[in-house]
């Protein structure tokens, strides 16, 4: 899966705030994601993220 820093990923299940979109802040064995709805940040394992991604929107900043 081709996910880069600053990309927006849409997950299958929504966050409790209602948003499904997350910004990728850090990559590696784990990803740091920031909710686009409320700003909450979390770390998630690469395998779990790749299983739950529905869509990847590329960032314009490169």
CHARMM-style PDB file with segment names, atoms N, HN, CA, C and O in Angstrom:
ATOM      1  N   UNK     1       0.849  -1.178   0.000  1.00  0.00      PROA
ATOM      2  CA  UNK     1       0.000   0.000   0.000  1.00  0.00      PROA
ATOM      3  C   UNK     1       0.893   1.239   0.000  1.00  0.00      PROA
ATOM      4  O   UNK     1       1.856   1.305   0.764  1.00  0.00      PROA
ATOM      5  N   UNK     2       0.588   2.207  -0.837  1.00  0.00      PROA
ATOM      6  HN  UNK     2      -0.194   2.154  -1.458  1.00  0.00      PROA
ATOM      7  CA  UNK     2       1.421   3.402  -0.983  1.00  0.00      PROA
ATOM      8  C   UNK     2       0.837   4.558  -0.176  1.00  0.00      PROA
ATOM      9  O   UNK     2       0.055   5.356  -0.694  1.00  0.00      PROA
ATOM     10  N   UNK     3       1.223   4.641   1.095  1.00  0.00      PROA
ATOM     11  HN  UNK     3       1.858   3.993   1.516  1.00  0.00      PROA
ATOM     12  CA  UNK     3       0.782   5.721   1.982  1.00  0.00      PROA
ATOM     13  C   UNK     3       1.998   6.531   2.361  1.00  0.00      PROA
ATOM     14  O   UNK     3       3.007   5.964   2.781  1.00  0.00      PROA
ATOM     15  N   UNK     4       1.930   7.848   2.224  1.00  0.00      PROA
ATOM     16  HN  UNK     4       1.110   8.308   1.882  1.00  0.00      PROA
ATOM     17  CA  UNK     4       3.033   8.744   2.552  1.00  0.00      PROA
ATOM     18  C   UNK     4       2.603   9.717   3.645  1.00  0.00      PROA
ATOM     19  O   UNK     4       1.415   9.852   3.935  1.00  0.00      PROA
ATOM     20  N   UNK     5       3.585  10.398   4.250  1.00  0.00      PROA
ATOM     21  HN  UNK     5       4.551  10.288   4.014  1.00  0.00      PROA
ATOM     22  CA  UNK     5       3.304  11.430   5.249  1.00  0.00      PROA
ATOM     23  C   UNK     5       2.492  12.545   4.593  1.00  0.00      PROA
ATOM     24  O   UNK     5       2.736  12.883   3.435  1.00  0.00      PROA
ATOM     25  N   UNK     6       1.541  13.112   5.309  1.00  0.00      PROA
ATOM     26  HN  UNK     6       1.342  12.837   6.249  1.00  0.00      PROA
ATOM     27  CA  UNK     6       0.616  14.180   4.882  1.00  0.00      PROA
ATOM     28  C   UNK     6      -0.532  13.687   4.016  1.00  0.00      PROA
ATOM     29  O   UNK     6      -1.391  14.486   3.645  1.00  0.00      PROA
ATOM     30  N   UNK     7      -0.581  12.395   3.679  1.00  0.00      PROA
ATOM     31  HN  UNK     7       0.118  11.746   3.981  1.00  0.00      PROA
ATOM     32  CA  UNK     7      -1.739  11.861   2.956  1.00  0.00      PROA
ATOM     33  C   UNK     7      -2.932  11.795   3.902  1.00  0.00      PROA
ATOM     34  O   UNK     7      -2.768  11.735   5.120  1.00  0.00      PROA
ATOM     35  N   UNK     8      -4.129  11.807   3.331  1.00  0.00      PROA
ATOM     36  HN  UNK     8      -4.262  11.856   2.341  1.00  0.00      PROA
ATOM     37  CA  UNK     8      -5.361  11.646   4.101  1.00  0.00      PROA
ATOM     38  C   UNK     8      -5.895  10.250   3.803  1.00  0.00      PROA
ATOM     39  O   UNK     8      -6.131   9.904   2.646  1.00  0.00      PROA
ATOM     40  N   UNK     9      -6.087   9.442   4.861  1.00  0.00      PROA
ATOM     41  HN  UNK     9      -5.896   9.723   5.801  1.00  0.00      PROA
ATOM     42  CA  UNK     9      -6.631   8.098   4.678  1.00  0.00      PROA
ATOM     43  C   UNK     9      -8.048   8.057   5.230  1.00  0.00      PROA
ATOM     44  O   UNK     9      -8.335   8.632   6.280  1.00  0.00      PROA
ATOM     45  N   UNK    10      -8.927   7.376   4.513  1.00  0.00      PROA
ATOM     46  HN  UNK    10      -8.695   6.910   3.659  1.00  0.00      PROA
ATOM     47  CA  UNK    10     -10.309   7.171   4.958  1.00  0.00      PROA
ATOM     48  C   UNK    10     -10.403   5.745   5.468  1.00  0.00      PROA
ATOM     49  O   UNK    10     -10.120   4.798   4.735  1.00  0.00      PROA
ATOM     50  N   UNK    11     -10.802   5.590   6.728  1.00  0.00      PROA
ATOM     51  HN  UNK    11     -11.032   6.360   7.324  1.00  0.00      PROA
ATOM     52  CA  UNK    11     -10.905   4.265   7.333  1.00  0.00      PROA
ATOM     53  C   UNK    11     -12.333   3.730   7.219  1.00  0.00      PROA
ATOM     54  O   UNK    11     -13.275   4.483   6.973  1.00  0.00      PROA
ATOM     55  N   UNK    12     -12.473   2.419   7.402  1.00  0.00      PROA
ATOM     56  HN  UNK    12     -11.708   1.807   7.602  1.00  0.00      PROA
ATOM     57  CA  UNK    12     -13.784   1.778   7.282  1.00  0.00      PROA
ATOM     58  C   UNK    12     -14.740   2.199   8.393  1.00  0.00      PROA
ATOM     59  O   UNK    12     -15.922   2.435   8.143  1.00  0.00      PROA
ATOM     60  N   UNK    13     -14.224   2.293   9.629  1.00  0.00      PROA
ATOM     61  HN  UNK    13     -13.264   2.101   9.832  1.00  0.00      PROA
ATOM     62  CA  UNK    13     -15.076   2.652  10.768  1.00  0.00      PROA
ATOM     63  C   UNK    13     -14.829   4.099  11.168  1.00  0.00      PROA
ATOM     64  O   UNK    13     -13.684   4.551  11.145  1.00  0.00      PROA
ATOM     65  N   UNK    14     -15.865   4.832  11.533  1.00  0.00      PROA
ATOM     66  HN  UNK    14     -16.795   4.465  11.552  1.00  0.00      PROA
ATOM     67  CA  UNK    14     -15.672   6.231  11.941  1.00  0.00      PROA
ATOM     68  C   UNK    14     -15.115   6.360  13.362  1.00  0.00      PROA
ATOM     69  O   UNK    14     -15.297   5.475  14.199  1.00  0.00      PROA
ATOM     70  N   UNK    15     -14.445   7.461  13.611  1.00  0.00      PROA
ATOM     71  HN  UNK    15     -14.297   8.179  12.931  1.00  0.00      PROA
ATOM     72  CA  UNK    15     -13.996   7.835  14.952  1.00  0.00      PROA
ATOM     73  C   UNK    15     -15.251   8.241  15.740  1.00  0.00      PROA
ATOM     74  O   UNK    15     -16.247   8.613  15.119  1.00  0.00      PROA
ATOM     75  N   UNK    16     -15.246   8.188  17.062  1.00  0.00      PROA
ATOM     76  HN  UNK    16     -14.438   7.886  17.566  1.00  0.00      PROA
ATOM     77  CA  UNK    16     -16.435   8.589  17.830  1.00  0.00      PROA
ATOM     78  C   UNK    16     -16.927  10.009  17.526  1.00  0.00      PROA
ATOM     79  O   UNK    16     -18.101  10.309  17.744  1.00  0.00      PROA
ATOM     80  N   UNK    17     -16.042  10.892  17.023  1.00  0.00      PROA
ATOM     81  HN  UNK    17     -15.089  10.649  16.846  1.00  0.00      PROA
ATOM     82  CA  UNK    17     -16.482  12.246  16.675  1.00  0.00      PROA
ATOM     83  C   UNK    17     -17.263  12.268  15.360  1.00  0.00      PROA
ATOM     84  O   UNK    17     -17.882  13.278  15.028  1.00  0.00      PROA
ATOM     85  N   UNK    18     -17.240  11.159  14.607  1.00  0.00      PROA
ATOM     86  HN  UNK    18     -16.737  10.338  14.878  1.00  0.00      PROA
ATOM     87  CA  UNK    18     -18.002  11.068  13.368  1.00  0.00      PROA
ATOM     88  C   UNK    18     -17.165  11.119  12.106  1.00  0.00      PROA
ATOM     89  O   UNK    18     -17.669  10.805  11.028  1.00  0.00      PROA
ATOM     90  N   UNK    19     -15.897  11.506  12.206  1.00  0.00      PROA
ATOM     91  HN  UNK    19     -15.488  11.762  13.081  1.00  0.00      PROA
ATOM     92  CA  UNK    19     -15.028  11.625  11.033  1.00  0.00      PROA
ATOM     93  C   UNK    19     -14.389  10.286  10.691  1.00  0.00      PROA
ATOM     94  O   UNK    19     -14.026   9.523  11.586  1.00  0.00      PROA
ATOM     95  N   UNK    20     -14.251   9.997   9.395  1.00  0.00      PROA
ATOM     96  HN  UNK    20     -14.546  10.617   8.668  1.00  0.00      PROA
ATOM     97  CA  UNK    20     -13.556   8.797   8.928  1.00  0.00      PROA
ATOM     98  C   UNK    20     -12.175   9.134   8.359  1.00  0.00      PROA
ATOM     99  O   UNK    20     -11.398   8.232   8.048  1.00  0.00      PROA
ATOM    100  N   UNK    21     -11.864  10.435   8.220  1.00  0.00      PROA
ATOM    101  HN  UNK    21     -12.495  11.168   8.473  1.00  0.00      PROA
ATOM    102  CA  UNK    21     -10.620  10.861   7.589  1.00  0.00      PROA
ATOM    103  C   UNK    21      -9.534  11.134   8.618  1.00  0.00      PROA
ATOM    104  O   UNK    21      -9.784  11.764   9.646  1.00  0.00      PROA
ATOM    105  N   UNK    22      -8.327  10.656   8.335  1.00  0.00      PROA
ATOM    106  HN  UNK    22      -8.124  10.145   7.500  1.00  0.00      PROA
ATOM    107  CA  UNK    22      -7.172  10.804   9.215  1.00  0.00      PROA
ATOM    108  C   UNK    22      -5.980  11.281   8.394  1.00  0.00      PROA
ATOM    109  O   UNK    22      -5.789  10.829   7.266  1.00  0.00      PROA
ATOM    110  N   UNK    23      -5.179  12.185   8.943  1.00  0.00      PROA
ATOM    111  HN  UNK    23      -5.334  12.552   9.860  1.00  0.00      PROA
ATOM    112  CA  UNK    23      -3.948  12.654   8.303  1.00  0.00      PROA
ATOM    113  C   UNK    23      -2.783  11.830   8.832  1.00  0.00      PROA
ATOM    114  O   UNK    23      -2.676  11.605  10.038  1.00  0.00      PROA
ATOM    115  N   UNK    24      -1.906  11.376   7.933  1.00  0.00      PROA
ATOM    116  HN  UNK    24      -1.993  11.558   6.954  1.00  0.00      PROA
ATOM    117  CA  UNK    24      -0.731  10.600   8.322  1.00  0.00      PROA
ATOM    118  C   UNK    24       0.370  11.566   8.747  1.00  0.00      PROA
ATOM    119  O   UNK    24       0.830  12.377   7.942  1.00  0.00      PROA
ATOM    120  N   UNK    25       0.799  11.485  10.016  1.00  0.00      PROA
ATOM    121  HN  UNK    25       0.426  10.826  10.670  1.00  0.00      PROA
ATOM    122  CA  UNK    25       1.846  12.355  10.541  1.00  0.00      PROA
ATOM    123  C   UNK    25       3.213  11.678  10.549  1.00  0.00      PROA
ATOM    124  O   UNK    25       4.232  12.352  10.398  1.00  0.00      PROA
ATOM    125  N   UNK    26       3.253  10.348  10.726  1.00  0.00      PROA
ATOM    126  HN  UNK    26       2.426   9.800  10.850  1.00  0.00      PROA
ATOM    127  CA  UNK    26       4.510   9.621  10.811  1.00  0.00      PROA
ATOM    128  C   UNK    26       4.317   8.222  10.267  1.00  0.00      PROA
ATOM    129  O   UNK    26       3.260   7.617  10.448  1.00  0.00      PROA
ATOM    130  N   UNK    27       5.349   7.703   9.593  1.00  0.00      PROA
ATOM    131  HN  UNK    27       6.207   8.194   9.445  1.00  0.00      PROA
ATOM    132  CA  UNK    27       5.309   6.357   9.030  1.00  0.00      PROA
ATOM    133  C   UNK    27       6.423   5.512   9.624  1.00  0.00      PROA
ATOM    134  O   UNK    27       7.372   6.039  10.204  1.00  0.00      PROA
ATOM    135  N   UNK    28       6.304   4.214   9.479  1.00  0.00      PROA
ATOM    136  HN  UNK    28       5.532   3.786   9.008  1.00  0.00      PROA
ATOM    137  CA  UNK    28       7.306   3.264   9.942  1.00  0.00      PROA
ATOM    138  C   UNK    28       6.602   1.948  10.214  1.00  0.00      PROA
ATOM    139  O   UNK    28       5.650   1.594   9.519  1.00  0.00      PROA
ATOM    140  N   UNK    29       7.066   1.224  11.222  1.00  0.00      PROA
ATOM    141  HN  UNK    29       7.839   1.512  11.787  1.00  0.00      PROA
ATOM    142  CA  UNK    29       6.370   0.004  11.633  1.00  0.00      PROA
ATOM    143  C   UNK    29       4.998   0.374  12.193  1.00  0.00      PROA
ATOM    144  O   UNK    29       4.040  -0.392  12.083  1.00  0.00      PROA
ATOM    145  N   UNK    30       4.921   1.574  12.801  1.00  0.00      PROA
ATOM    146  HN  UNK    30       5.699   2.196  12.890  1.00  0.00      PROA
ATOM    147  CA  UNK    30       3.670   2.141  13.288  1.00  0.00      PROA
ATOM    148  C   UNK    30       3.391   3.431  12.541  1.00  0.00      PROA
ATOM    149  O   UNK    30       4.309   4.072  12.028  1.00  0.00      PROA
ATOM    150  N   UNK    31       2.129   3.807  12.480  1.00  0.00      PROA
ATOM    151  HN  UNK    31       1.384   3.286  12.897  1.00  0.00      PROA
ATOM    152  CA  UNK    31       1.733   5.085  11.890  1.00  0.00      PROA
ATOM    153  C   UNK    31       1.187   5.979  12.984  1.00  0.00      PROA
ATOM    154  O   UNK    31       0.500   5.495  13.883  1.00  0.00      PROA
ATOM    155  N   UNK    32       1.477   7.284  12.931  1.00  0.00      PROA
ATOM    156  HN  UNK    32       2.036   7.677  12.200  1.00  0.00      PROA
ATOM    157  CA  UNK    32       0.814   8.256  13.807  1.00  0.00      PROA
ATOM    158  C   UNK    32      -0.207   8.957  12.933  1.00  0.00      PROA
ATOM    159  O   UNK    32       0.134   9.531  11.899  1.00  0.00      PROA
ATOM    160  N   UNK    33      -1.471   8.906  13.356  1.00  0.00      PROA
ATOM    161  HN  UNK    33      -1.749   8.440  14.196  1.00  0.00      PROA
ATOM    162  CA  UNK    33      -2.578   9.502  12.614  1.00  0.00      PROA
ATOM    163  C   UNK    33      -3.217  10.607  13.430  1.00  0.00      PROA
ATOM    164  O   UNK    33      -3.231  10.554  14.660  1.00  0.00      PROA
ATOM    165  N   UNK    34      -3.757  11.630  12.728  1.00  0.00      PROA
ATOM    166  HN  UNK    34      -3.745  11.673  11.729  1.00  0.00      PROA
ATOM    167  CA  UNK    34      -4.492  12.713  13.383  1.00  0.00      PROA
ATOM    168  C   UNK    34      -5.881  12.779  12.775  1.00  0.00      PROA
ATOM    169  O   UNK    34      -6.029  12.869  11.556  1.00  0.00      PROA
ATOM    170  N   UNK    35      -6.898  12.734  13.626  1.00  0.00      PROA
ATOM    171  HN  UNK    35      -6.778  12.661  14.616  1.00  0.00      PROA
ATOM    172  CA  UNK    35      -8.291  12.796  13.179  1.00  0.00      PROA
ATOM    173  C   UNK    35      -8.557  14.164  12.564  1.00  0.00      PROA
ATOM    174  O   UNK    35      -8.197  15.187  13.146  1.00  0.00      PROA
ATOM    175  N   UNK    36      -9.182  14.190  11.399  1.00  0.00      PROA
ATOM    176  HN  UNK    36      -9.475  13.359  10.926  1.00  0.00      PROA
ATOM    177  CA  UNK    36      -9.483  15.447  10.724  1.00  0.00      PROA
ATOM    178  C   UNK    36     -10.709  16.125  11.341  1.00  0.00      PROA
ATOM    179  O   UNK    36     -10.965  17.298  11.071  1.00  0.00      PROA
ATOM    180  N   UNK    37     -11.458  15.406  12.158  1.00  0.00      PROA
ATOM    181  HN  UNK    37     -11.249  14.453  12.377  1.00  0.00      PROA
ATOM    182  CA  UNK    37     -12.636  15.979  12.796  1.00  0.00      PROA
ATOM    183  C   UNK    37     -12.312  16.697  14.093  1.00  0.00      PROA
ATOM    184  O   UNK    37     -12.655  17.867  14.263  1.00  0.00      PROA
ATOM    185  N   UNK    38     -11.644  15.991  15.021  1.00  0.00      PROA
ATOM    186  HN  UNK    38     -11.365  15.041  14.883  1.00  0.00      PROA
ATOM    187  CA  UNK    38     -11.432  16.553  16.358  1.00  0.00      PROA
ATOM    188  C   UNK    38      -9.968  16.798  16.690  1.00  0.00      PROA
ATOM    189  O   UNK    38      -9.675  17.429  17.705  1.00  0.00      PROA
ATOM    190  N   UNK    39      -9.031  16.317  15.860  1.00  0.00      PROA
ATOM    191  HN  UNK    39      -9.269  15.804  15.035  1.00  0.00      PROA
ATOM    192  CA  UNK    39      -7.616  16.550  16.103  1.00  0.00      PROA
ATOM    193  C   UNK    39      -6.944  15.515  16.993  1.00  0.00      PROA
ATOM    194  O   UNK    39      -5.759  15.651  17.295  1.00  0.00      PROA
ATOM    195  N   UNK    40      -7.667  14.482  17.423  1.00  0.00      PROA
ATOM    196  HN  UNK    40      -8.630  14.370  17.178  1.00  0.00      PROA
ATOM    197  CA  UNK    40      -7.100  13.434  18.278  1.00  0.00      PROA
ATOM    198  C   UNK    40      -6.003  12.694  17.515  1.00  0.00      PROA
ATOM    199  O   UNK    40      -6.157  12.421  16.324  1.00  0.00      PROA
ATOM    200  N   UNK    41      -4.895  12.366  18.190  1.00  0.00      PROA
ATOM    201  HN  UNK    41      -4.771  12.587  19.157  1.00  0.00      PROA
ATOM    202  CA  UNK    41      -3.797  11.644  17.566  1.00  0.00      PROA
ATOM    203  C   UNK    41      -3.667  10.262  18.175  1.00  0.00      PROA
ATOM    204  O   UNK    41      -3.921  10.070  19.364  1.00  0.00      PROA
ATOM    205  N   UNK    42      -3.261   9.282  17.340  1.00  0.00      PROA
ATOM    206  HN  UNK    42      -3.054   9.438  16.374  1.00  0.00      PROA
ATOM    207  CA  UNK    42      -3.057   7.934  17.828  1.00  0.00      PROA
ATOM    208  C   UNK    42      -1.968   7.247  17.035  1.00  0.00      PROA
ATOM    209  O   UNK    42      -1.628   7.657  15.926  1.00  0.00      PROA
ATOM    210  N   UNK    43      -1.420   6.179  17.630  1.00  0.00      PROA
ATOM    211  HN  UNK    43      -1.697   5.846  18.531  1.00  0.00      PROA
ATOM    212  CA  UNK    43      -0.447   5.320  16.951  1.00  0.00      PROA
ATOM    213  C   UNK    43      -1.162   4.010  16.621  1.00  0.00      PROA
ATOM    214  O   UNK    43      -1.912   3.476  17.438  1.00  0.00      PROA
ATOM    215  N   UNK    44      -0.915   3.499  15.402  1.00  0.00      PROA
ATOM    216  HN  UNK    44      -0.305   3.932  14.738  1.00  0.00      PROA
ATOM    217  CA  UNK    44      -1.546   2.252  14.971  1.00  0.00      PROA
ATOM    218  C   UNK    44      -0.515   1.438  14.197  1.00  0.00      PROA
ATOM    219  O   UNK    44       0.284   1.998  13.446  1.00  0.00      PROA
ATOM    220  N   UNK    45      -0.529   0.132  14.377  1.00  0.00      PROA
ATOM    221  HN  UNK    45      -1.177  -0.323  14.988  1.00  0.00      PROA
ATOM    222  CA  UNK    45       0.396  -0.757  13.691  1.00  0.00      PROA
ATOM    223  C   UNK    45       0.114  -0.740  12.188  1.00  0.00      PROA
ATOM    224  O   UNK    45      -1.031  -0.600  11.757  1.00  0.00      PROA
ATOM    225  N   UNK    46       1.183  -0.886  11.402  1.00  0.00      PROA
ATOM    226  HN  UNK    46       2.113  -1.000  11.752  1.00  0.00      PROA
ATOM    227  CA  UNK    46       1.056  -0.874   9.936  1.00  0.00      PROA
ATOM    228  C   UNK    46       0.070  -1.931   9.451  1.00  0.00      PROA
ATOM    229  O   UNK    46      -0.770  -1.638   8.600  1.00  0.00      PROA
ATOM    230  N   UNK    47       0.150  -3.136   9.965  1.00  0.00      PROA
ATOM    231  HN  UNK    47       0.832  -3.375  10.656  1.00  0.00      PROA
ATOM    232  CA  UNK    47      -0.733  -4.218   9.508  1.00  0.00      PROA
ATOM    233  C   UNK    47      -2.203  -3.901   9.781  1.00  0.00      PROA
ATOM    234  O   UNK    47      -3.065  -4.170   8.944  1.00  0.00      PROA
ATOM    235  N   UNK    48      -2.486  -3.331  10.947  1.00  0.00      PROA
ATOM    236  HN  UNK    48      -1.786  -3.113  11.627  1.00  0.00      PROA
ATOM    237  CA  UNK    48      -3.864  -2.994  11.294  1.00  0.00      PROA
ATOM    238  C   UNK    48      -4.379  -1.850  10.421  1.00  0.00      PROA
ATOM    239  O   UNK    48      -5.530  -1.874   9.984  1.00  0.00      PROA
ATOM    240  N   UNK    49      -3.531  -0.844  10.164  1.00  0.00      PROA
ATOM    241  HN  UNK    49      -2.596  -0.825  10.519  1.00  0.00      PROA
ATOM    242  CA  UNK    49      -3.941   0.280   9.323  1.00  0.00      PROA
ATOM    243  C   UNK    49      -4.239  -0.179   7.898  1.00  0.00      PROA
ATOM    244  O   UNK    49      -5.267   0.187   7.328  1.00  0.00      PROA
ATOM    245  N   UNK    50      -3.338  -0.982   7.322  1.00  0.00      PROA
ATOM    246  HN  UNK    50      -2.503  -1.279   7.785  1.00  0.00      PROA
ATOM    247  CA  UNK    50      -3.526  -1.427   5.936  1.00  0.00      PROA
ATOM    248  C   UNK    50      -4.799  -2.254   5.788  1.00  0.00      PROA
ATOM    249  O   UNK    50      -5.425  -2.240   4.729  1.00  0.00      PROA
ATOM    250  N   UNK    51      -5.187  -2.973   6.836  1.00  0.00      PROA
ATOM    251  HN  UNK    51      -4.679  -2.985   7.697  1.00  0.00      PROA
ATOM    252  CA  UNK    51      -6.417  -3.775   6.801  1.00  0.00      PROA
ATOM    253  C   UNK    51      -7.661  -2.889   6.846  1.00  0.00      PROA
ATOM    254  O   UNK    51      -8.692  -3.243   6.275  1.00  0.00      PROA
ATOM    255  N   UNK    52      -7.571  -1.728   7.525  1.00  0.00      PROA
ATOM    256  HN  UNK    52      -6.733  -1.440   7.988  1.00  0.00      PROA
ATOM    257  CA  UNK    52      -8.747  -0.895   7.758  1.00  0.00      PROA
ATOM    258  C   UNK    52      -8.878   0.307   6.817  1.00  0.00      PROA
ATOM    259  O   UNK    52      -9.857   1.047   6.913  1.00  0.00      PROA
ATOM    260  N   UNK    53      -7.921   0.517   5.915  1.00  0.00      PROA
ATOM    261  HN  UNK    53      -7.126  -0.084   5.837  1.00  0.00      PROA
ATOM    262  CA  UNK    53      -7.996   1.661   5.003  1.00  0.00      PROA
ATOM    263  C   UNK    53      -8.997   1.377   3.890  1.00  0.00      PROA
ATOM    264  O   UNK    53      -8.997   0.302   3.289  1.00  0.00      PROA
ATOM    265  N   UNK    54      -9.845   2.360   3.632  1.00  0.00      PROA
ATOM    266  HN  UNK    54      -9.845   3.232   4.120  1.00  0.00      PROA
ATOM    267  CA  UNK    54     -10.831   2.273   2.553  1.00  0.00      PROA
ATOM    268  C   UNK    54     -10.339   3.046   1.329  1.00  0.00      PROA
ATOM    269  O   UNK    54     -10.521   2.600   0.197  1.00  0.00      PROA
ATOM    270  N   UNK    55      -9.709   4.216   1.558  1.00  0.00      PROA
ATOM    271  HN  UNK    55      -9.560   4.579   2.478  1.00  0.00      PROA
ATOM    272  CA  UNK    55      -9.267   5.080   0.465  1.00  0.00      PROA
ATOM    273  C   UNK    55      -8.079   5.915   0.922  1.00  0.00      PROA
ATOM    274  O   UNK    55      -7.991   6.285   2.093  1.00  0.00      PROA
ATOM    275  N   UNK    56      -7.156   6.216  -0.008  1.00  0.00      PROA
ATOM    276  HN  UNK    56      -7.227   5.915  -0.959  1.00  0.00      PROA
ATOM    277  CA  UNK    56      -6.012   7.083   0.272  1.00  0.00      PROA
ATOM    278  C   UNK    56      -6.113   8.284  -0.650  1.00  0.00      PROA
ATOM    279  O   UNK    56      -6.161   8.145  -1.872  1.00  0.00      PROA
ATOM    280  N   UNK    57      -6.144   9.482  -0.037  1.00  0.00      PROA
ATOM    281  HN  UNK    57      -6.105   9.594   0.956  1.00  0.00      PROA
ATOM    282  CA  UNK    57      -6.168  10.732  -0.806  1.00  0.00      PROA
ATOM    283  C   UNK    57      -4.788  11.350  -0.705  1.00  0.00      PROA
ATOM    284  O   UNK    57      -4.325  11.659   0.393  1.00  0.00      PROA
ATOM    285  N   UNK    58      -4.127  11.533  -1.837  1.00  0.00      PROA
ATOM    286  HN  UNK    58      -4.503  11.282  -2.728  1.00  0.00      PROA
ATOM    287  CA  UNK    58      -2.775  12.082  -1.845  1.00  0.00      PROA
ATOM    288  C   UNK    58      -2.786  13.546  -1.466  1.00  0.00      PROA
ATOM    289  O   UNK    58      -3.698  14.290  -1.827  1.00  0.00      PROA
ATOM    290  N   UNK    59      -1.753  13.956  -0.727  1.00  0.00      PROA
ATOM    291  HN  UNK    59      -1.012  13.352  -0.434  1.00  0.00      PROA
ATOM    292  CA  UNK    59      -1.657  15.368  -0.337  1.00  0.00      PROA
ATOM    293  C   UNK    59      -1.093  16.190  -1.502  1.00  0.00      PROA
ATOM    294  O   UNK    59      -0.371  15.656  -2.344  1.00  0.00      PROA
ATOM    295  N   UNK    60      -1.413  17.457  -1.549  1.00  0.00      PROA
ATOM    296  HN  UNK    60      -2.000  17.890  -0.865  1.00  0.00      PROA
ATOM    297  CA  UNK    60      -0.913  18.337  -2.592  1.00  0.00      PROA
ATOM    298  C   UNK    60       0.453  18.905  -2.236  1.00  0.00      PROA
ATOM    299  O   UNK    60       1.167  19.393  -3.111  1.00  0.00      PROA
ATOM    300  N   UNK    61       0.826  18.847  -0.954  1.00  0.00      PROA
ATOM    301  HN  UNK    61       0.246  18.450  -0.243  1.00  0.00      PROA
ATOM    302  CA  UNK    61       2.117  19.379  -0.496  1.00  0.00      PROA
ATOM    303  C   UNK    61       3.202  18.336  -0.694  1.00  0.00      PROA
ATOM    304  O   UNK    61       3.271  17.366   0.061  1.00  0.00      PROA
ATOM    305  N   UNK    62       4.053  18.518  -1.701  1.00  0.00      PROA
ATOM    306  HN  UNK    62       3.997  19.306  -2.315  1.00  0.00      PROA
ATOM    307  CA  UNK    62       5.168  17.586  -1.924  1.00  0.00      PROA
ATOM    308  C   UNK    62       6.307  18.292  -2.572  1.00  0.00      PROA
ATOM    309  OT1 UNK    62       7.340  17.680  -2.842  1.00  0.00      PROA
TER     310      UNK     62
END
